[in-house]
Amino acid sequence: MPPPPMIQALPEGGQTVVYSTVNDHEIKFDFWLPRTTGHLPAMIYYHGGGMSAGSRRGRGFPQWMYNHCQEKGYIFISADYRLCHPSNAMDQIDDAKNLFSYLSSSFHQNLPKSTTLDTARIAVTGFSAGAYSARAACLYATPKPAALLSVYGLGGNMLLDHWTRARPPTSLAKFVDLSAIPELLADHTVISDDFGDGMSRRFALTVYWEIEGLFLDGVFQSPGLGKLLDAVPYEQRFGITPQELKEGMLQEFVKEDYPPSVFVHGLADEVVSPEESVFQHEQLRGLGVDSKLFLIEGGPHGLEGAMKMMMMMGVPGTESGEKVIQDTMEAYTEAMVFIDGVFAK
């Protein structure tokens, strides 16, 4: 049974900007100004979608985060990025770099004279696969983001067994049509805005890659990569990663200058292991970087949004759903307090 449609109305007043053009393909973001004017911070939101699907305009838009930005006087930015197949994770890194370059050089042309962007106070947030772009910005973008918020985010450790080997279908697999895989793989149209009312057709690529143990092959567009890495112990995997892909293993480049970070992840997440958030949180703490971690007991991938859908569909085992939703929203509140504190310094 397909999930119920989730057509989400975006806030009014958004403006669309092309921040990068690659081989005539335009990559865009939308932004919303608060009522406040002056020298303002900004929050960049990267959507999820398994690295192969999704849109800045799509389902999952974090209204609660937008509301917080309006209340606090932050510019809210929702950004697209090139989607895997035919593009790859290295292209997404380039897109993150290009977005920050645009914000620091040309964005002012879109702002009223009473408003400027404080490029020293830009936080990045990524939900699910969008956290890969957010984390990439923390490593490679100039100016460096002031803070990171990862929400059930991917990219904390791309060398885990979770990504190198085949695994059973997740709860999301039943919502995709795997018979479309040959057609999707044969289509080499570059896509960065996969907007639609329901589950993206392209998300079948991610499900297929996960089931077959080809996730790293697909997102890096490097056939055989997952098998290569899975054949050796974890400690040896980065060393044998092809040189041109090493920068895509983001966790290997985290240093003491990484931005303060906060992580929210469900302990029942079968899609992106909470181990990713735990790994990076502990990594940052070991480097002396300010970091907070909120783990939600019983929280599925998608946290409150997924739980609401599961409860609406009558999925068994959601008796504790209201508690998961409450705990998640409390964690979101604390996460934004963390971001506020960084901006206030």
Sine and cosine of phi, psi and omega as CSV:
sin_phi,cos_phi,sin_psi,cos_psi,sin_omega,cos_omega
0.00,0.00,0.78,-0.63,-0.01,-1.00
-0.95,0.32,0.41,-0.91,0.04,-1.00
-0.93,0.37,0.45,-0.89,0.05,-1.00
-0.89,0.46,0.56,-0.83,0.00,-1.00
-0.87,0.49,0.61,-0.80,0.00,-1.00
-0.79,-0.61,0.95,0.31,0.04,-1.00
-0.99,0.17,0.92,-0.39,-0.15,-0.99
-0.94,-0.33,0.86,-0.50,0.03,-1.00
-0.97,0.26,0.79,-0.61,0.03,-1.00
-0.99,0.15,0.38,-0.93,0.04,-1.00
-0.86,0.50,0.51,-0.86,0.04,-1.00
-0.97,0.26,0.37,-0.93,0.10,-1.00
1.00,-0.03,0.04,1.00,0.01,-1.00
-0.95,0.31,0.53,-0.85,0.05,-1.00
-0.85,-0.53,0.59,-0.81,-0.05,-1.00
-0.96,-0.28,0.69,-0.72,-0.03,-1.00
-0.75,-0.66,0.64,-0.77,0.19,-0.98
-1.00,0.03,0.90,-0.43,-0.06,-1.00
-0.98,-0.18,-0.25,0.97,0.01,-1.00
-0.39,-0.92,0.59,-0.81,0.09,-1.00
-0.79,-0.61,0.85,-0.52,-0.02,-1.00
-0.84,-0.54,0.91,-0.41,-0.02,-1.00
0.77,0.63,0.75,0.66,0.03,-1.00
0.95,0.31,0.03,1.00,0.05,-1.00
-1.00,-0.05,0.84,-0.55,-0.04,-1.00
-1.00,-0.01,0.72,-0.69,0.04,-1.00
-0.90,-0.43,0.76,-0.65,-0.25,-0.97
-0.84,-0.55,0.32,-0.95,0.26,-0.96
-0.67,-0.74,0.41,-0.91,0.13,-0.99
-0.95,-0.30,0.55,-0.84,0.06,-1.00
-0.67,-0.75,0.48,-0.88,0.02,-1.00
-0.79,-0.61,0.77,-0.64,0.06,-1.00
-1.00,0.00,0.59,-0.81,0.13,-0.99
-0.98,0.21,0.11,-0.99,0.05,-1.00
-0.93,0.36,-0.41,0.91,0.01,-1.00
-0.93,0.36,0.54,-0.84,0.13,-0.99
-0.89,-0.46,0.12,-0.99,0.02,-1.00
0.87,-0.50,-0.42,-0.91,-0.02,-1.00
-1.00,-0.06,0.99,-0.15,-0.28,-0.96
-0.96,-0.30,0.56,-0.83,0.17,-0.98
-0.96,0.29,0.13,-0.99,0.04,-1.00
-0.61,-0.80,0.46,-0.89,0.08,-1.00
-0.86,-0.52,0.84,-0.54,0.02,-1.00
-0.98,-0.20,0.79,-0.62,0.02,-1.00
-0.94,-0.34,0.81,-0.59,0.12,-0.99
-0.95,-0.32,0.83,-0.56,-0.04,-1.00
-0.95,0.30,0.31,-0.95,0.11,-0.99
-1.00,-0.01,-0.10,-1.00,0.00,-1.00
0.64,-0.77,0.43,0.90,0.09,-1.00
0.93,0.36,0.26,0.96,-0.06,-1.00
0.95,0.31,-0.12,0.99,-0.04,-1.00
-0.93,-0.38,-0.17,0.99,-0.16,-0.99
-0.56,-0.83,0.13,-0.99,0.10,-1.00
0.95,-0.32,0.11,-0.99,-0.09,-1.00
-0.39,-0.92,0.49,-0.87,0.09,-1.00
-0.87,0.49,-0.36,0.93,-0.08,-1.00
-0.98,-0.21,0.03,1.00,-0.23,-0.97
-1.00,0.02,-0.10,-0.99,0.01,-1.00
-0.86,0.50,0.52,-0.86,-0.01,-1.00
0.99,-0.11,-0.05,1.00,0.03,-1.00
-0.80,0.60,0.83,-0.56,-0.11,-0.99
-0.99,0.16,1.00,0.06,-0.03,-1.00
-0.85,0.53,-0.60,0.80,0.00,-1.00
-0.88,0.47,-0.61,0.80,0.01,-1.00
-0.95,0.30,-0.67,0.74,0.08,-1.00
-0.84,0.54,-0.71,0.71,-0.01,-1.00
-0.87,0.49,-0.66,0.75,0.01,-1.00
-0.89,0.46,-0.67,0.75,0.01,-1.00
-0.91,0.42,-0.63,0.78,0.06,-1.00
-0.89,0.46,-0.68,0.74,-0.04,-1.00
-0.92,0.40,-0.64,0.77,-0.10,-0.99
-1.00,-0.01,-0.17,0.99,0.01,-1.00
1.00,0.08,0.61,0.79,0.04,-1.00
-0.96,-0.28,0.61,-0.79,0.18,-0.98
-0.95,0.32,0.72,-0.70,0.02,-1.00
-0.94,-0.33,0.79,-0.61,-0.06,-1.00
-0.84,-0.55,0.77,-0.64,0.07,-1.00
-0.89,-0.46,0.90,-0.44,-0.21,-0.98
-0.92,-0.39,0.64,-0.77,0.21,-0.98
-1.00,0.08,0.24,-0.97,0.11,-0.99
-0.43,-0.90,0.38,-0.92,-0.02,-1.00
-0.91,0.42,0.69,-0.72,-0.11,-0.99
-1.00,-0.09,0.58,-0.82,-0.09,-1.00
-0.92,0.40,0.72,-0.69,-0.19,-0.98
0.94,0.35,0.96,-0.28,0.07,1.00
-0.99,0.10,-0.22,0.98,0.03,-1.00
-0.96,0.28,0.15,-0.99,-0.05,-1.00
-0.66,-0.75,-0.03,-1.00,-0.06,-1.00
-0.88,0.47,-0.55,0.84,0.01,-1.00
-0.92,0.38,-0.53,0.85,0.10,-0.99
-0.92,0.40,-0.61,0.79,0.02,-1.00
-0.91,0.40,-0.58,0.82,0.10,-0.99
-0.89,0.46,-0.71,0.71,0.03,-1.00
-0.87,0.49,-0.63,0.77,0.01,-1.00
-0.90,0.44,-0.64,0.77,0.04,-1.00
-0.89,0.46,-0.67,0.74,0.03,-1.00
-0.90,0.44,-0.68,0.74,-0.02,-1.00
-0.92,0.39,-0.57,0.82,0.03,-1.00
-0.89,0.46,-0.73,0.68,-0.02,-1.00
-0.93,0.37,-0.56,0.83,0.07,-1.00
-0.89,0.45,-0.67,0.74,0.02,-1.00
-0.91,0.42,-0.69,0.72,-0.03,-1.00
-0.87,0.49,-0.59,0.81,-0.06,-1.00
-1.00,0.08,-0.24,0.97,-0.09,-1.00
-0.89,-0.45,-0.59,0.81,-0.18,-0.98
-0.80,-0.60,-0.25,0.97,-0.11,-0.99
-0.87,0.49,-0.52,0.85,-0.05,-1.00
-0.84,0.54,-0.41,0.91,-0.01,-1.00
-0.91,0.41,-0.33,0.94,-0.03,-1.00
-0.99,-0.13,0.00,1.00,-0.09,-1.00
-0.97,-0.25,0.52,-0.86,0.11,-0.99
-0.91,0.42,0.34,-0.94,-0.06,-1.00
-0.88,0.47,-0.38,0.92,-0.04,-1.00
-0.99,0.13,-0.06,1.00,-0.12,-0.99
-0.75,-0.66,0.69,-0.72,0.14,-0.99
-0.73,-0.68,0.39,-0.92,0.03,-1.00
-1.00,-0.04,0.79,-0.62,0.10,-1.00
-1.00,0.09,0.99,-0.14,-0.10,-0.99
-0.94,0.33,-0.17,0.99,0.09,-1.00
-1.00,0.09,-0.11,0.99,-0.02,-1.00
-0.75,-0.66,0.90,0.43,0.11,-0.99
-0.90,-0.44,0.88,-0.48,0.07,-1.00
-0.98,-0.17,0.51,-0.86,0.05,-1.00
-0.89,-0.45,0.63,-0.78,0.08,-1.00
-0.71,-0.70,0.66,-0.75,0.05,-1.00
-0.73,-0.68,0.71,-0.71,0.05,-1.00
-0.97,-0.25,0.79,-0.62,0.00,-1.00
0.82,0.57,-0.84,-0.55,-0.04,-1.00
-0.91,0.42,-0.38,0.93,0.04,-1.00
-0.90,0.43,-0.35,0.94,0.03,-1.00
-0.92,0.38,-0.37,0.93,0.06,-1.00
-0.90,0.45,-0.72,0.69,0.04,-1.00
-0.90,0.43,-0.66,0.75,0.01,-1.00
-0.89,0.45,-0.71,0.71,0.02,-1.00
-0.91,0.41,-0.61,0.80,0.03,-1.00
-0.88,0.47,-0.65,0.76,0.03,-1.00
-0.87,0.48,-0.61,0.79,-0.01,-1.00
-0.90,0.44,-0.43,0.90,-0.01,-1.00
-1.00,-0.08,-0.65,0.76,-0.27,-0.96
-0.87,-0.49,-0.19,0.98,-0.09,-1.00
-0.99,0.11,0.48,-0.88,0.13,-0.99
-0.77,-0.64,0.83,-0.56,0.00,1.00
-0.94,0.33,0.40,-0.92,0.00,-1.00
-0.94,0.33,0.68,-0.73,0.08,-1.00
-0.84,0.55,0.49,-0.87,0.00,-1.00
-0.99,0.17,-0.43,0.90,-0.05,-1.00
-0.31,-0.95,0.37,-0.93,0.05,-1.00
-0.84,-0.55,0.69,-0.72,0.21,-0.98
-0.84,-0.55,0.92,-0.40,0.03,-1.00
-0.96,-0.28,0.81,-0.58,-0.03,-1.00
-0.89,-0.45,0.92,-0.39,-0.16,-0.99
0.61,0.79,0.77,0.64,-0.23,-0.97
-1.00,-0.04,0.58,-0.82,0.07,-1.00
-1.00,0.03,0.46,-0.89,0.10,-1.00
0.95,-0.31,-0.04,1.00,0.04,-1.00
-0.94,0.35,-0.49,0.87,0.08,-1.00
-0.31,-0.95,0.98,-0.20,-0.06,-1.00
-0.99,0.14,-0.01,1.00,-0.05,-1.00
-0.97,-0.24,0.09,1.00,0.02,-1.00
-0.91,0.40,0.43,-0.90,0.08,-1.00
-0.80,0.60,-0.54,0.84,-0.02,-1.00
-0.79,0.62,-0.54,0.84,-0.05,-1.00
-0.97,-0.23,-0.35,0.94,-0.10,-1.00
-1.00,0.02,-0.22,0.97,-0.10,-0.99
-0.72,-0.69,0.28,-0.96,0.02,-1.00
-0.92,0.40,0.51,-0.86,0.05,-1.00
-0.54,-0.84,0.33,-0.94,-0.04,-1.00
-0.88,0.48,0.42,-0.91,0.04,-1.00
-0.85,0.53,0.65,-0.76,0.07,-1.00
-0.99,0.11,0.03,-1.00,0.00,-1.00
-0.90,0.43,-0.30,0.95,0.00,-1.00
-0.99,0.15,-0.28,0.96,-0.11,-0.99
-0.89,0.46,-0.53,0.85,-0.06,-1.00
-0.94,0.34,-0.17,0.99,-0.03,-1.00
-0.99,-0.10,0.02,1.00,-0.05,-1.00
-0.88,-0.48,0.30,-0.95,0.00,-1.00
-0.95,-0.31,0.99,-0.15,-0.05,-1.00
-0.94,0.34,-0.27,0.96,0.05,-1.00
-0.93,0.36,-0.24,0.97,0.01,-1.00
-0.99,0.11,-0.09,1.00,-0.09,-1.00
-0.84,0.55,-0.75,0.66,-0.01,-1.00
-0.84,0.54,-0.66,0.76,0.02,-1.00
-0.92,0.39,-0.66,0.75,0.00,-1.00
-0.91,0.42,-0.65,0.76,0.00,-1.00
-0.94,0.34,-0.46,0.89,0.00,-1.00
-0.98,0.18,-0.26,0.97,-0.03,-1.00
-1.00,-0.02,0.89,-0.45,-0.03,-1.00
-0.95,-0.32,0.46,0.89,0.08,-1.00
-0.96,0.29,0.79,-0.61,0.04,-1.00
-0.95,0.32,0.77,-0.63,-0.06,-1.00
-0.76,-0.65,0.72,-0.69,0.11,-0.99
-0.79,-0.61,-0.14,0.99,-0.01,-1.00
-0.72,-0.69,1.00,-0.09,-0.07,-1.00
-0.98,-0.21,0.89,0.45,-0.12,-0.99
-0.98,0.18,0.68,-0.73,0.06,-1.00
-0.23,-0.97,0.17,-0.98,-0.09,-1.00
-0.99,0.16,-0.50,0.86,-0.07,-1.00
-0.81,-0.58,-0.43,-0.90,0.03,-1.00
-0.88,0.47,0.79,-0.62,-0.04,-1.00
-0.89,0.46,0.64,-0.77,0.10,-0.99
-0.89,0.46,-0.57,0.82,-0.04,-1.00
-0.93,0.36,-0.34,0.94,-0.01,-1.00
-0.89,0.45,-0.32,0.95,0.08,-1.00
-0.85,0.53,-0.49,0.87,0.03,-1.00
-0.87,0.49,-0.74,0.68,-0.01,-1.00
-0.89,0.46,-0.70,0.71,0.01,-1.00
-0.87,0.49,-0.70,0.71,0.02,-1.00
-0.88,0.48,-0.73,0.68,0.00,-1.00
-0.87,0.49,-0.66,0.75,-0.02,-1.00
-0.91,0.41,-0.73,0.69,-0.04,-1.00
-0.89,0.46,-0.62,0.78,-0.08,-1.00
-1.00,0.01,-0.01,1.00,-0.05,-1.00
0.96,0.28,0.46,0.89,-0.09,-1.00
-0.91,-0.43,0.32,0.95,-0.09,-1.00
-0.86,0.50,-0.75,0.66,-0.01,-1.00
-0.92,0.39,-0.58,0.82,0.08,-1.00
-0.84,0.54,-0.69,0.72,-0.07,-1.00
-0.96,0.29,-0.73,0.68,-0.11,-0.99
-0.97,0.25,-0.43,0.90,0.08,-1.00
-0.99,-0.14,-0.04,1.00,-0.05,-1.00
0.78,0.63,0.76,0.65,-0.06,-1.00
-0.71,-0.71,1.00,0.02,-0.06,-1.00
-0.82,0.57,0.73,-0.68,0.05,-1.00
1.00,0.01,-0.04,1.00,-0.08,-1.00
-0.90,0.44,-0.73,0.68,-0.02,-1.00
-0.87,0.49,-0.70,0.71,0.01,-1.00
-0.89,0.45,-0.66,0.75,0.03,-1.00
-0.84,0.54,-0.75,0.66,-0.07,-1.00
-0.96,0.27,-0.58,0.82,-0.05,-1.00
-0.94,0.33,-0.31,0.95,-0.05,-1.00
-0.98,0.22,-0.17,0.99,-0.03,-1.00
-0.83,-0.55,0.33,-0.94,0.06,-1.00
-0.87,0.50,0.42,-0.91,-0.04,-1.00
-0.77,0.64,-0.69,0.72,-0.08,-1.00
-0.88,0.47,-0.35,0.94,-0.04,-1.00
-0.99,-0.14,-0.11,0.99,-0.18,-0.98
-0.92,0.40,-0.70,0.71,-0.03,-1.00
-0.90,0.43,-0.60,0.80,-0.03,-1.00
-0.88,0.48,-0.53,0.85,-0.01,-1.00
-0.98,-0.17,0.06,1.00,0.10,-1.00
-0.90,0.44,0.73,-0.68,0.03,-1.00
-0.79,0.62,0.65,-0.76,-0.12,-0.99
-0.81,0.59,-0.65,0.76,-0.07,-1.00
-0.95,0.32,-0.17,0.99,-0.01,-1.00
-0.93,-0.37,-0.11,0.99,-0.11,-0.99
-0.84,0.55,-0.66,0.75,-0.02,-1.00
-0.89,0.46,-0.32,0.95,0.05,-1.00
-0.97,0.24,-0.26,0.97,0.09,-1.00
-1.00,0.05,0.98,0.20,-0.27,-0.96
-0.84,0.54,-0.61,0.80,-0.10,-0.99
-0.88,0.48,-0.37,0.93,-0.04,-1.00
-0.98,0.22,-0.14,0.99,-0.09,-1.00
-0.88,-0.47,0.17,0.99,0.02,-1.00
-0.96,0.27,0.79,-0.61,-0.02,-1.00
-0.75,-0.66,-0.10,-0.99,-0.07,-1.00
-0.90,0.43,-0.34,0.94,-0.02,-1.00
-1.00,-0.02,0.20,0.98,0.03,-1.00
-0.92,0.40,0.59,-0.81,-0.03,-1.00
-0.91,0.42,0.45,-0.89,0.16,-0.99
-0.80,0.60,0.65,-0.76,-0.17,-0.99
-0.68,-0.73,0.49,-0.87,0.06,-1.00
-0.69,-0.73,0.66,-0.75,-0.12,-0.99
-0.81,-0.59,0.69,-0.73,0.09,-1.00
-0.80,-0.60,0.82,-0.57,-0.09,-1.00
-0.49,-0.87,0.60,-0.80,0.06,-1.00
-1.00,0.07,0.68,-0.73,-0.01,-1.00
-0.96,0.28,-0.25,0.97,0.04,-1.00
-0.98,-0.20,0.33,0.94,-0.02,-1.00
-0.97,0.25,0.90,-0.44,0.01,-1.00
-0.99,-0.14,-0.17,0.99,-0.09,-1.00
-1.00,-0.02,-0.81,0.59,0.13,-0.99
-0.89,-0.46,0.91,-0.42,-0.10,-0.99
-0.88,0.47,0.69,-0.72,0.09,-1.00
-0.87,0.49,-0.27,0.96,0.06,-1.00
-0.84,0.54,-0.49,0.87,0.01,-1.00
-0.90,0.43,-0.71,0.70,0.01,-1.00
-0.94,0.35,-0.65,0.76,0.02,-1.00
-0.89,0.46,-0.70,0.71,-0.01,-1.00
-0.85,0.53,-0.77,0.64,-0.07,-1.00
-0.95,0.31,-0.59,0.81,0.06,-1.00
-0.85,0.53,-0.74,0.67,0.00,-1.00
-0.93,0.37,-0.59,0.81,0.05,-1.00
-0.87,0.49,-0.72,0.70,-0.02,-1.00
-0.93,0.37,-0.68,0.74,0.03,-1.00
-0.86,0.51,-0.62,0.78,0.02,-1.00
-0.92,0.40,-0.42,0.91,0.02,-1.00
-1.00,-0.03,-0.03,1.00,-0.02,-1.00
0.99,0.12,0.29,0.96,0.03,-1.00
-1.00,-0.01,0.70,-0.71,0.01,-1.00
-0.89,0.46,0.80,-0.60,-0.06,-1.00
-0.48,-0.88,0.61,-0.79,0.09,-1.00
-0.78,-0.63,0.54,-0.84,-0.04,-1.00
-0.74,-0.67,0.80,-0.60,0.07,-1.00
-0.87,-0.48,0.92,-0.39,0.04,-1.00
-0.97,-0.26,0.81,-0.59,-0.11,-0.99
-0.99,-0.16,0.92,-0.39,0.01,-1.00
-0.87,0.49,0.81,-0.59,0.01,-1.00
0.97,0.25,0.09,1.00,-0.05,-1.00
-0.97,0.23,0.84,-0.54,0.03,-1.00
-0.99,0.13,0.09,-1.00,0.14,-0.99
-0.89,0.45,0.76,-0.65,-0.11,-0.99
0.99,-0.13,-0.22,0.98,0.06,-1.00
0.72,0.69,-0.85,-0.53,-0.18,-0.98
-0.91,0.43,-0.59,0.81,0.00,-1.00
-0.91,0.42,-0.71,0.70,0.02,-1.00
-0.92,0.40,-0.65,0.76,-0.02,-1.00
-0.91,0.42,-0.66,0.75,0.04,-1.00
-0.87,0.49,-0.66,0.75,0.01,-1.00
-0.91,0.41,-0.69,0.72,0.00,-1.00
-0.88,0.47,-0.64,0.77,0.01,-1.00
-0.93,0.37,-0.62,0.79,0.00,-1.00
-0.92,0.40,-0.54,0.84,-0.02,-1.00
-1.00,0.05,-0.07,1.00,0.01,-1.00
0.96,0.28,0.51,0.86,-0.01,-1.00
-0.92,0.38,0.75,-0.66,0.02,-1.00
-0.88,0.47,0.49,-0.87,0.07,-1.00
1.00,0.06,0.25,0.97,-0.02,-1.00
-0.96,-0.28,0.40,0.92,-0.03,-1.00
-0.87,0.49,-0.51,0.86,0.00,-1.00
-1.00,-0.04,0.29,0.96,-0.09,-1.00
-0.85,0.53,-0.68,0.74,-0.03,-1.00
-0.89,0.45,-0.59,0.80,0.04,-1.00
-0.92,0.39,-0.65,0.76,0.04,-1.00
-0.88,0.48,-0.70,0.71,0.00,-1.00
-0.89,0.46,-0.71,0.70,0.00,-1.00
-0.89,0.46,-0.72,0.69,-0.01,-1.00
-0.89,0.45,-0.61,0.79,0.01,-1.00
-0.91,0.42,-0.73,0.69,-0.03,-1.00
-0.91,0.41,-0.56,0.83,0.08,-1.00
-0.91,0.41,-0.63,0.78,0.04,-1.00
-0.91,0.42,-0.66,0.75,0.04,-1.00
-0.87,0.50,-0.67,0.74,0.01,-1.00
-0.87,0.49,-0.73,0.69,0.01,-1.00
-0.91,0.42,-0.59,0.81,0.02,-1.00
-0.90,0.44,-0.65,0.76,0.01,-1.00
-0.95,0.30,-0.51,0.86,0.12,-0.99
-0.88,0.47,-0.64,0.77,0.06,-1.00
-0.87,0.50,-0.73,0.68,0.02,-1.00
-0.89,0.45,-0.69,0.72,0.04,-1.00
-0.83,0.56,-0.67,0.74,-0.01,-1.00
-0.90,0.44,-0.63,0.78,0.05,-1.00
-0.90,0.44,-0.71,0.71,-0.01,-1.00
-0.90,0.43,-0.48,0.88,-0.06,-1.00
-0.98,0.20,-0.24,0.97,-0.06,-1.00
-0.96,0.28,0.00,0.00,0.00,0.00
